[in-house]
């Protein structure tokens, strides 16, 4: 093999490695699209009981949150197999437990209007931790905007029902949009 042939082969191998790395990065970024859609739907649908006149939205979350958590772990395990990550699920489990503990504690310890802001912010920040674990740093921008939005809504809306509806639709719509966008970006 001549020196020119070896150089051409090396360039081709390097191009292949670059293409595989790009594909792997894209796979990791778009892997959790279905989890964002799941939680977007769960958050958006949570407004239905309030619109139908329910006094306490807590019963909805008592059922929806565990179902969503189980579905998320199942989807996450599937995506991990798809992209060949093979990483430990312990950090994800600890983050999920942290979301539930901090959200629940805040909903008990904080005034009802600010408890709404707290709970939605905790959920958003929890997904930010998931994004860090999944190497999805661009998702952190959305998390930051969501938390700022929740605080702004808390400052601007005095009515707890309006505040809850606004926060739930902001989180739900953002996660649905992100999930659809990630799905469309899949390689």
N, C-alpha and C positions, 0 to 999 in steps of 0.2 A: 504494500500500500504506500502510495506516495505521500509526501508531506501535505500537498494540497488536498488530497482525499481525506487525510486524517483531520485536517483543519475543518473541512466541510462537514465531516461526521461529527466533530466536536460541537460545531455551531448548531447542527440539527439536534443533538442531544440536549444542549443548553436551551434551545427553543422549546423542546418537549418538557423539560423540567419547569421552565417558566410557565408554560401552559397548565401543567398539572398543579403547580402552586397557586395559580390564579383560580383555577377551578375549585381547589380545596378551600381557599379563602371565601369564595362566593358561596360554597356549600355551607360552610359554618355560619355565615351571615344570614342566609335565608333558611336555615334548618328549622328554626322555631316559629315559622310563619303561622302554623296551625294553632300554636299555643296563644299567640297574640290574638288571633281570630276568636278562639274559645273564650278568652277572658274579656275581649271586646263585647262579645254577645252576652256573656253573663252579666257584665256591668250595665250594658244598655238595657237588657231585659229587666234588670232590677227596678227600673222606674215603673214598670207595669203595675205591681201591687199598689204603689202610692197613687198612681193615676186612677186605679179602681177603688180607692178610698181606704186602703189598709192603714191601720194605725201604727203598726210597727214593722219596719222593713227587716228587722233582725231575723224574723222567721224565714224569710227568703234566703238570707245569707247562711243561716244554720243548715240549710239543705244544699244550696248552690256552691258554697265554698268547699266543702269536702268532696263533692262530686267533681268540681273543677280541679281540685288538687290531684285527685286520683287520675283523672283524664290527662292532666298535664304531665304527671310522672310517666304514664303510659306513652304519650306522644313523645316526650323527651327521650325515653329509652329507645323508641323506634327511630327517632332522628339521629341519636347517637350511633346506632348500628348503621344507618344509611351513610353517614359521613365517616364512619370508622374511628370515632373519637376515643371510645373505650375508656373514658375517664370515670372516676369514682362519682357516685351519686350522692355521697355524704354532704358535700358543700351545698348542693341543691336542696337536699332535705333540711339541712340546718337553716338555710335561707327561708324556705317555706314555713318552717316552724317559727322563725323570727318574725315573718310577716304576720302570722296569725297571733302570736303573743303580743307584739307591739300594737297591732290594730285593735285587738280585744282590750288590752289594758288601757289604751287611749280612749276607746269608746266608753269605758267605765269612769276613768279618772278626769276626763276633760269635759267642760261645758258642751252641751249637745251640739250647738252650731259649730264650734271649733273641733269637736270630735269628728264631725263629718270631714272637715279639711284634713285632720290628722289621719284618719283611716285611709282616705284616698291617696294622700301623700305617702303613707307607709307602703301601700300597694305599689305605687309608682316606683318608689325607691327600691323596694324588693325586686321588682323587675329590672331595675338598674343593676342590682347585684347579679342577677341572672345574666344580664348582658355582659358584664365583666367576665363572669365565668365562661361564657360562650364566645368570648373575644368579639363581641358585637359593640364595640365602642361607639359607633354612630347612634345607637339607640339611646345612649346617655344624654344626648341633646334633647331628645323627646322627653325623657324623664325630667330633666331640668325645667323644660317649658311647662310640663304638666304641673309640677310642684308650684311653680310661680303662678300658674293659672288658678290652682286650687286656693292658694293664699289670697290672690286677687279677688276671687269669688267670695271667699270668707269675709274679706274687708268690705265688699260691695253689696252683699245680699244679707239682709237681716232675718229673712224668713227661712227657717230650717228646711222646709219642704222644697222651696225653690233652690236653695243651696244644694241639697242632695240631688235633685233632678239635674241641675247644671253640672255638678261634679261627675255624676254617673254617666251622663251623656258625653262629657268631655273625655273622660277616660275610655269609655266604650268606643266612641267614634275614633279616637286617636289610635287605639289598639287595633280596631278593625281596619283602619286605613293602613297602618304599619304592616299588619299581617297580609293584607292584599298586595301591598307593594313588595314585601319580601317574597311572596309567592310568585309574583310576576317576574322578579329578578332572578329566580332560580335558574341555574345553568341547564 
